[in-house]
Amino acid sequence: TNYLRPDIKRGNFSVEEEESIIKLHQILGNRWSAIATRLPGR
């Protein structure tokens, strides 16, 4: 399979990533592109 960005992590989020997502969502709301920029490798 070809990917546009082979360096992106796939699979489930780690506990740390989940906690970061929850905190960022509380701060940024549904601005998912802004949240994604703060998750390295995702």
PDBQT receptor file of N, H, CA, C and O in Angstrom, charges set to zero:
ATOM      1  N   THR A   1       0.836  -1.185   0.000  1.00  0.00    +0.000 N 
ATOM      2  CA  THR A   1       0.000   0.000   0.000  1.00  0.00    +0.000 C 
ATOM      3  C   THR A   1       0.878   1.244   0.000  1.00  0.00    +0.000 C 
ATOM      4  O   THR A   1       1.893   1.301   0.695  1.00  0.00    +0.000 OA
ATOM      5  N   ASN A   2       0.484   2.222  -0.773  1.00  0.00    +0.000 N 
ATOM      6  H   ASN A   2      -0.340   2.175  -1.337  1.00  0.00    +0.000 HD
ATOM      7  CA  ASN A   2       1.211   3.488  -0.829  1.00  0.00    +0.000 C 
ATOM      8  C   ASN A   2       0.519   4.514   0.057  1.00  0.00    +0.000 C 
ATOM      9  O   ASN A   2      -0.709   4.593   0.107  1.00  0.00    +0.000 OA
ATOM     10  N   TYR A   3       1.336   5.297   0.754  1.00  0.00    +0.000 N 
ATOM     11  H   TYR A   3       2.333   5.233   0.713  1.00  0.00    +0.000 HD
ATOM     12  CA  TYR A   3       0.821   6.355   1.614  1.00  0.00    +0.000 C 
ATOM     13  C   TYR A   3       1.463   7.670   1.217  1.00  0.00    +0.000 C 
ATOM     14  O   TYR A   3       2.610   7.699   0.769  1.00  0.00    +0.000 OA
ATOM     15  N   LEU A   4       0.723   8.762   1.381  1.00  0.00    +0.000 N 
ATOM     16  H   LEU A   4      -0.209   8.738   1.745  1.00  0.00    +0.000 HD
ATOM     17  CA  LEU A   4       1.292  10.071   1.096  1.00  0.00    +0.000 C 
ATOM     18  C   LEU A   4       2.401  10.408   2.077  1.00  0.00    +0.000 C 
ATOM     19  O   LEU A   4       3.389  11.044   1.710  1.00  0.00    +0.000 OA
ATOM     20  N   ARG A   5       2.239   9.981   3.329  1.00  0.00    +0.000 N 
ATOM     21  H   ARG A   5       1.436   9.465   3.627  1.00  0.00    +0.000 HD
ATOM     22  CA  ARG A   5       3.250  10.250   4.358  1.00  0.00    +0.000 C 
ATOM     23  C   ARG A   5       3.547   8.959   5.106  1.00  0.00    +0.000 C 
ATOM     24  O   ARG A   5       2.853   8.631   6.068  1.00  0.00    +0.000 OA
ATOM     25  N   PRO A   6       4.555   8.230   4.683  1.00  0.00    +0.000 N 
ATOM     26  CA  PRO A   6       4.858   6.952   5.337  1.00  0.00    +0.000 C 
ATOM     27  C   PRO A   6       5.341   7.097   6.774  1.00  0.00    +0.000 C 
ATOM     28  O   PRO A   6       5.394   6.103   7.499  1.00  0.00    +0.000 OA
ATOM     29  N   ASP A   7       5.697   8.308   7.209  1.00  0.00    +0.000 N 
ATOM     30  H   ASP A   7       5.654   9.115   6.620  1.00  0.00    +0.000 HD
ATOM     31  CA  ASP A   7       6.196   8.515   8.571  1.00  0.00    +0.000 C 
ATOM     32  C   ASP A   7       5.074   8.667   9.605  1.00  0.00    +0.000 C 
ATOM     33  O   ASP A   7       5.354   8.770  10.799  1.00  0.00    +0.000 OA
ATOM     34  N   ILE A   8       3.824   8.681   9.171  1.00  0.00    +0.000 N 
ATOM     35  H   ILE A   8       3.596   8.596   8.201  1.00  0.00    +0.000 HD
ATOM     36  CA  ILE A   8       2.704   8.856  10.096  1.00  0.00    +0.000 C 
ATOM     37  C   ILE A   8       2.454   7.561  10.859  1.00  0.00    +0.000 C 
ATOM     38  O   ILE A   8       2.437   6.477  10.276  1.00  0.00    +0.000 OA
ATOM     39  N   LYS A   9       2.260   7.689  12.179  1.00  0.00    +0.000 N 
ATOM     40  H   LYS A   9       2.273   8.570  12.652  1.00  0.00    +0.000 HD
ATOM     41  CA  LYS A   9       1.931   6.530  13.019  1.00  0.00    +0.000 C 
ATOM     42  C   LYS A   9       0.515   6.074  12.717  1.00  0.00    +0.000 C 
ATOM     43  O   LYS A   9      -0.389   6.887  12.528  1.00  0.00    +0.000 OA
ATOM     44  N   ARG A  10       0.340   4.779  12.676  1.00  0.00    +0.000 N 
ATOM     45  H   ARG A  10       1.075   4.119  12.830  1.00  0.00    +0.000 HD
ATOM     46  CA  ARG A  10      -0.987   4.207  12.472  1.00  0.00    +0.000 C 
ATOM     47  C   ARG A  10      -1.338   3.355  13.680  1.00  0.00    +0.000 C 
ATOM     48  O   ARG A  10      -0.476   2.996  14.482  1.00  0.00    +0.000 OA
ATOM     49  N   GLY A  11      -2.618   3.042  13.792  1.00  0.00    +0.000 N 
ATOM     50  H   GLY A  11      -3.318   3.334  13.141  1.00  0.00    +0.000 HD
ATOM     51  CA  GLY A  11      -3.041   2.192  14.899  1.00  0.00    +0.000 C 
ATOM     52  C   GLY A  11      -3.663   3.006  16.017  1.00  0.00    +0.000 C 
ATOM     53  O   GLY A  11      -3.976   4.186  15.863  1.00  0.00    +0.000 OA
ATOM     54  N   ASN A  12      -3.829   2.341  17.139  1.00  0.00    +0.000 N 
ATOM     55  H   ASN A  12      -3.574   1.382  17.264  1.00  0.00    +0.000 HD
ATOM     56  CA  ASN A  12      -4.491   2.970  18.284  1.00  0.00    +0.000 C 
ATOM     57  C   ASN A  12      -3.621   4.052  18.909  1.00  0.00    +0.000 C 
ATOM     58  O   ASN A  12      -2.394   4.030  18.811  1.00  0.00    +0.000 OA
ATOM     59  N   PHE A  13      -4.297   5.003  19.557  1.00  0.00    +0.000 N 
ATOM     60  H   PHE A  13      -5.294   5.022  19.637  1.00  0.00    +0.000 HD
ATOM     61  CA  PHE A  13      -3.588   6.047  20.288  1.00  0.00    +0.000 C 
ATOM     62  C   PHE A  13      -3.047   5.482  21.589  1.00  0.00    +0.000 C 
ATOM     63  O   PHE A  13      -3.673   4.620  22.207  1.00  0.00    +0.000 OA
ATOM     64  N   SER A  14      -1.887   5.965  22.003  1.00  0.00    +0.000 N 
ATOM     65  H   SER A  14      -1.379   6.665  21.501  1.00  0.00    +0.000 HD
ATOM     66  CA  SER A  14      -1.347   5.585  23.309  1.00  0.00    +0.000 C 
ATOM     67  C   SER A  14      -2.131   6.333  24.391  1.00  0.00    +0.000 C 
ATOM     68  O   SER A  14      -2.884   7.261  24.095  1.00  0.00    +0.000 OA
ATOM     69  N   VAL A  15      -1.944   5.919  25.640  1.00  0.00    +0.000 N 
ATOM     70  H   VAL A  15      -1.332   5.165  25.880  1.00  0.00    +0.000 HD
ATOM     71  CA  VAL A  15      -2.619   6.589  26.758  1.00  0.00    +0.000 C 
ATOM     72  C   VAL A  15      -2.211   8.058  26.798  1.00  0.00    +0.000 C 
ATOM     73  O   VAL A  15      -3.050   8.931  27.019  1.00  0.00    +0.000 OA
ATOM     74  N   GLU A  16      -0.924   8.332  26.586  1.00  0.00    +0.000 N 
ATOM     75  H   GLU A  16      -0.242   7.623  26.407  1.00  0.00    +0.000 HD
ATOM     76  CA  GLU A  16      -0.436   9.717  26.610  1.00  0.00    +0.000 C 
ATOM     77  C   GLU A  16      -1.072  10.538  25.495  1.00  0.00    +0.000 C 
ATOM     78  O   GLU A  16      -1.446  11.691  25.705  1.00  0.00    +0.000 OA
ATOM     79  N   GLU A  17      -1.196   9.940  24.300  1.00  0.00    +0.000 N 
ATOM     80  H   GLU A  17      -0.893   9.003  24.129  1.00  0.00    +0.000 HD
ATOM     81  CA  GLU A  17      -1.819  10.654  23.185  1.00  0.00    +0.000 C 
ATOM     82  C   GLU A  17      -3.292  10.939  23.486  1.00  0.00    +0.000 C 
ATOM     83  O   GLU A  17      -3.785  12.031  23.203  1.00  0.00    +0.000 OA
ATOM     84  N   GLU A  18      -3.986   9.965  24.056  1.00  0.00    +0.000 N 
ATOM     85  H   GLU A  18      -3.585   9.079  24.286  1.00  0.00    +0.000 HD
ATOM     86  CA  GLU A  18      -5.396  10.178  24.407  1.00  0.00    +0.000 C 
ATOM     87  C   GLU A  18      -5.553  11.319  25.399  1.00  0.00    +0.000 C 
ATOM     88  O   GLU A  18      -6.442  12.158  25.252  1.00  0.00    +0.000 OA
ATOM     89  N   GLU A  19      -4.686  11.351  26.413  1.00  0.00    +0.000 N 
ATOM     90  H   GLU A  19      -3.964  10.670  26.532  1.00  0.00    +0.000 HD
ATOM     91  CA  GLU A  19      -4.752  12.427  27.408  1.00  0.00    +0.000 C 
ATOM     92  C   GLU A  19      -4.491  13.775  26.755  1.00  0.00    +0.000 C 
ATOM     93  O   GLU A  19      -5.157  14.762  27.069  1.00  0.00    +0.000 OA
ATOM     94  N   SER A  20      -3.521  13.819  25.843  1.00  0.00    +0.000 N 
ATOM     95  H   SER A  20      -2.980  13.018  25.587  1.00  0.00    +0.000 HD
ATOM     96  CA  SER A  20      -3.225  15.067  25.128  1.00  0.00    +0.000 C 
ATOM     97  C   SER A  20      -4.418  15.512  24.301  1.00  0.00    +0.000 C 
ATOM     98  O   SER A  20      -4.761  16.694  24.286  1.00  0.00    +0.000 OA
ATOM     99  N   ILE A  21      -5.049  14.574  23.616  1.00  0.00    +0.000 N 
ATOM    100  H   ILE A  21      -4.771  13.614  23.629  1.00  0.00    +0.000 HD
ATOM    101  CA  ILE A  21      -6.205  14.904  22.780  1.00  0.00    +0.000 C 
ATOM    102  C   ILE A  21      -7.333  15.468  23.637  1.00  0.00    +0.000 C 
ATOM    103  O   ILE A  21      -7.962  16.457  23.260  1.00  0.00    +0.000 OA
ATOM    104  N   ILE A  22      -7.591  14.852  24.776  1.00  0.00    +0.000 N 
ATOM    105  H   ILE A  22      -7.080  14.049  25.082  1.00  0.00    +0.000 HD
ATOM    106  CA  ILE A  22      -8.662  15.322  25.661  1.00  0.00    +0.000 C 
ATOM    107  C   ILE A  22      -8.369  16.735  26.149  1.00  0.00    +0.000 C 
ATOM    108  O   ILE A  22      -9.251  17.593  26.128  1.00  0.00    +0.000 OA
ATOM    109  N   LYS A  23      -7.135  16.984  26.589  1.00  0.00    +0.000 N 
ATOM    110  H   LYS A  23      -6.418  16.287  26.606  1.00  0.00    +0.000 HD
ATOM    111  CA  LYS A  23      -6.770  18.321  27.072  1.00  0.00    +0.000 C 
ATOM    112  C   LYS A  23      -6.852  19.353  25.955  1.00  0.00    +0.000 C 
ATOM    113  O   LYS A  23      -7.380  20.448  26.147  1.00  0.00    +0.000 OA
ATOM    114  N   LEU A  24      -6.326  18.996  24.788  1.00  0.00    +0.000 N 
ATOM    115  H   LEU A  24      -5.897  18.106  24.632  1.00  0.00    +0.000 HD
ATOM    116  CA  LEU A  24      -6.361  19.929  23.663  1.00  0.00    +0.000 C 
ATOM    117  C   LEU A  24      -7.797  20.210  23.228  1.00  0.00    +0.000 C 
ATOM    118  O   LEU A  24      -8.115  21.338  22.849  1.00  0.00    +0.000 OA
ATOM    119  N   HIS A  25      -8.663  19.205  23.276  1.00  0.00    +0.000 N 
ATOM    120  H   HIS A  25      -8.404  18.290  23.584  1.00  0.00    +0.000 HD
ATOM    121  CA  HIS A  25     -10.060  19.410  22.897  1.00  0.00    +0.000 C 
ATOM    122  C   HIS A  25     -10.756  20.347  23.874  1.00  0.00    +0.000 C 
ATOM    123  O   HIS A  25     -11.604  21.144  23.475  1.00  0.00    +0.000 OA
ATOM    124  N   GLN A  26     -10.400  20.255  25.154  1.00  0.00    +0.000 N 
ATOM    125  H   GLN A  26      -9.711  19.607  25.479  1.00  0.00    +0.000 HD
ATOM    126  CA  GLN A  26     -10.981  21.174  26.138  1.00  0.00    +0.000 C 
ATOM    127  C   GLN A  26     -10.566  22.607  25.839  1.00  0.00    +0.000 C 
ATOM    128  O   GLN A  26     -11.344  23.539  26.045  1.00  0.00    +0.000 OA
ATOM    129  N   ILE A  27      -9.341  22.783  25.352  1.00  0.00    +0.000 N 
ATOM    130  H   ILE A  27      -8.709  22.026  25.184  1.00  0.00    +0.000 HD
ATOM    131  CA  ILE A  27      -8.825  24.121  25.065  1.00  0.00    +0.000 C 
ATOM    132  C   ILE A  27      -9.296  24.622  23.702  1.00  0.00    +0.000 C 
ATOM    133  O   ILE A  27      -9.744  25.761  23.574  1.00  0.00    +0.000 OA
ATOM    134  N   LEU A  28      -9.191  23.763  22.680  1.00  0.00    +0.000 N 
ATOM    135  H   LEU A  28      -8.826  22.838  22.783  1.00  0.00    +0.000 HD
ATOM    136  CA  LEU A  28      -9.413  24.183  21.300  1.00  0.00    +0.000 C 
ATOM    137  C   LEU A  28     -10.797  23.838  20.754  1.00  0.00    +0.000 C 
ATOM    138  O   LEU A  28     -11.175  24.316  19.684  1.00  0.00    +0.000 OA
ATOM    139  N   GLY A  29     -11.551  23.021  21.470  1.00  0.00    +0.000 N 
ATOM    140  H   GLY A  29     -11.245  22.632  22.339  1.00  0.00    +0.000 HD
ATOM    141  CA  GLY A  29     -12.853  22.610  20.958  1.00  0.00    +0.000 C 
ATOM    142  C   GLY A  29     -12.690  21.664  19.779  1.00  0.00    +0.000 C 
ATOM    143  O   GLY A  29     -11.788  20.828  19.767  1.00  0.00    +0.000 OA
ATOM    144  N   ASN A  30     -13.558  21.797  18.795  1.00  0.00    +0.000 N 
ATOM    145  H   ASN A  30     -14.292  22.476  18.805  1.00  0.00    +0.000 HD
ATOM    146  CA  ASN A  30     -13.554  20.889  17.645  1.00  0.00    +0.000 C 
ATOM    147  C   ASN A  30     -12.620  21.328  16.522  1.00  0.00    +0.000 C 
ATOM    148  O   ASN A  30     -12.858  21.006  15.358  1.00  0.00    +0.000 OA
ATOM    149  N   ARG A  31     -11.590  22.040  16.852  1.00  0.00    +0.000 N 
ATOM    150  H   ARG A  31     -11.397  22.302  17.798  1.00  0.00    +0.000 HD
ATOM    151  CA  ARG A  31     -10.612  22.477  15.842  1.00  0.00    +0.000 C 
ATOM    152  C   ARG A  31      -9.586  21.357  15.647  1.00  0.00    +0.000 C 
ATOM    153  O   ARG A  31      -8.441  21.461  16.087  1.00  0.00    +0.000 OA
ATOM    154  N   TRP A  32     -10.026  20.280  14.975  1.00  0.00    +0.000 N 
ATOM    155  H   TRP A  32     -10.957  20.196  14.618  1.00  0.00    +0.000 HD
ATOM    156  CA  TRP A  32      -9.231  19.054  14.883  1.00  0.00    +0.000 C 
ATOM    157  C   TRP A  32      -7.935  19.245  14.115  1.00  0.00    +0.000 C 
ATOM    158  O   TRP A  32      -6.943  18.585  14.425  1.00  0.00    +0.000 OA
ATOM    159  N   SER A  33      -7.912  20.119  13.131  1.00  0.00    +0.000 N 
ATOM    160  H   SER A  33      -8.718  20.654  12.879  1.00  0.00    +0.000 HD
ATOM    161  CA  SER A  33      -6.653  20.340  12.416  1.00  0.00    +0.000 C 
ATOM    162  C   SER A  33      -5.636  21.002  13.336  1.00  0.00    +0.000 C 
ATOM    163  O   SER A  33      -4.444  20.710  13.247  1.00  0.00    +0.000 OA
ATOM    164  N   ALA A  34      -6.089  21.890  14.217  1.00  0.00    +0.000 N 
ATOM    165  H   ALA A  34      -7.058  22.127  14.289  1.00  0.00    +0.000 HD
ATOM    166  CA  ALA A  34      -5.187  22.519  15.193  1.00  0.00    +0.000 C 
ATOM    167  C   ALA A  34      -4.701  21.489  16.209  1.00  0.00    +0.000 C 
ATOM    168  O   ALA A  34      -3.537  21.510  16.608  1.00  0.00    +0.000 OA
ATOM    169  N   ILE A  35      -5.584  20.595  16.625  1.00  0.00    +0.000 N 
ATOM    170  H   ILE A  35      -6.530  20.577  16.300  1.00  0.00    +0.000 HD
ATOM    171  CA  ILE A  35      -5.198  19.533  17.553  1.00  0.00    +0.000 C 
ATOM    172  C   ILE A  35      -4.181  18.611  16.884  1.00  0.00    +0.000 C 
ATOM    173  O   ILE A  35      -3.185  18.233  17.500  1.00  0.00    +0.000 OA
ATOM    174  N   ALA A  36      -4.427  18.253  15.639  1.00  0.00    +0.000 N 
ATOM    175  H   ALA A  36      -5.236  18.560  15.139  1.00  0.00    +0.000 HD
ATOM    176  CA  ALA A  36      -3.538  17.334  14.919  1.00  0.00    +0.000 C 
ATOM    177  C   ALA A  36      -2.123  17.886  14.791  1.00  0.00    +0.000 C 
ATOM    178  O   ALA A  36      -1.156  17.124  14.820  1.00  0.00    +0.000 OA
ATOM    179  N   THR A  37      -1.992  19.195  14.652  1.00  0.00    +0.000 N 
ATOM    180  H   THR A  37      -2.777  19.815  14.629  1.00  0.00    +0.000 HD
ATOM    181  CA  THR A  37      -0.645  19.769  14.524  1.00  0.00    +0.000 C 
ATOM    182  C   THR A  37       0.154  19.627  15.809  1.00  0.00    +0.000 C 
ATOM    183  O   THR A  37       1.381  19.735  15.794  1.00  0.00    +0.000 OA
ATOM    184  N   ARG A  38      -0.532  19.384  16.921  1.00  0.00    +0.000 N 
ATOM    185  H   ARG A  38      -1.528  19.296  16.933  1.00  0.00    +0.000 HD
ATOM    186  CA  ARG A  38       0.139  19.242  18.218  1.00  0.00    +0.000 C 
ATOM    187  C   ARG A  38       0.379  17.783  18.598  1.00  0.00    +0.000 C 
ATOM    188  O   ARG A  38       0.827  17.496  19.708  1.00  0.00    +0.000 OA
ATOM    189  N   LEU A  39       0.082  16.863  17.683  1.00  0.00    +0.000 N 
ATOM    190  H   LEU A  39      -0.281  17.096  16.781  1.00  0.00    +0.000 HD
ATOM    191  CA  LEU A  39       0.320  15.433  17.912  1.00  0.00    +0.000 C 
ATOM    192  C   LEU A  39       1.405  14.961  16.950  1.00  0.00    +0.000 C 
ATOM    193  O   LEU A  39       1.104  14.630  15.803  1.00  0.00    +0.000 OA
ATOM    194  N   PRO A  40       2.654  14.925  17.391  1.00  0.00    +0.000 N 
ATOM    195  CA  PRO A  40       3.738  14.561  16.489  1.00  0.00    +0.000 C 
ATOM    196  C   PRO A  40       3.570  13.161  15.905  1.00  0.00    +0.000 C 
ATOM    197  O   PRO A  40       3.271  12.209  16.626  1.00  0.00    +0.000 OA
ATOM    198  N   GLY A  41       3.762  13.048  14.611  1.00  0.00    +0.000 N 
ATOM    199  H   GLY A  41       4.004  13.821  14.025  1.00  0.00    +0.000 HD
ATOM    200  CA  GLY A  41       3.692  11.758  13.944  1.00  0.00    +0.000 C 
ATOM    201  C   GLY A  41       2.296  11.272  13.632  1.00  0.00    +0.000 C 
ATOM    202  O   GLY A  41       2.123  10.142  13.176  1.00  0.00    +0.000 OA
ATOM    203  N   ARG A  42       1.300  12.102  13.868  1.00  0.00    +0.000 N 
ATOM    204  H   ARG A  42       1.441  13.020  14.238  1.00  0.00    +0.000 HD
ATOM    205  CA  ARG A  42      -0.082  11.696  13.592  1.00  0.00    +0.000 C 
ATOM    206  C   ARG A  42      -0.689  12.507  12.491  1.00  0.00    +0.000 C 
ATOM    207  O   ARG A  42      -1.848  12.294  12.134  1.00  0.00    +0.000 OA
TER     208      ARG A  42
